[in-house]
């Protein structure tokens, strides 16, 4: 029986840096927001090693090149982490005060290897 990676969860989050124009900080906050929506208890319930999980994090910001992927990856406590940064999110410019608020979005997808034919619903 071969194992294939199956997505078991997809969580979304938003984060911001209102005053520092720090895209990494906004991305970290978006990832943390997504993680706070999630509780993957099946690892304990089914006896699955959580380090077998593959976690793909996608962060959207207006300037992807300003995000430190290693800082984003460090937010994920278990498994193999893949970080993608894309153009997205939102910058809100306050021309009166000369500031830009950075708003990031994040999607966190978790996949685990499941043997074919295991954990299927029965009629």
HELIX and SHEET records of a PDB file:
HELIX    1   1 UNK A   23  UNK A   36  1                                  14    
HELIX    2   2 UNK A   42  UNK A   46  1                                   5    
HELIX    3   3 UNK A   50  UNK A   52  5                                   3    
HELIX    4   4 UNK A   64  UNK A   66  5                                   3    
HELIX    5   5 UNK A   69  UNK A   73  1                                   5    
SHEET    1   A 4 UNK A   3  UNK A  17  0                                        
SHEET    2   A 4 UNK A  99  UNK A 115 -1                                        
SHEET    3   A 4 UNK A  54  UNK A  61 -1                                        
SHEET    4   A 4 UNK A  80  UNK A  87  1                                        
SHEET    1   B 3 UNK A   3  UNK A  17  0                                        
SHEET    2   B 3 UNK A  99  UNK A 115 -1                                        
SHEET    3   B 3 UNK A  90  UNK A  94 -1                                        
END                                                                             
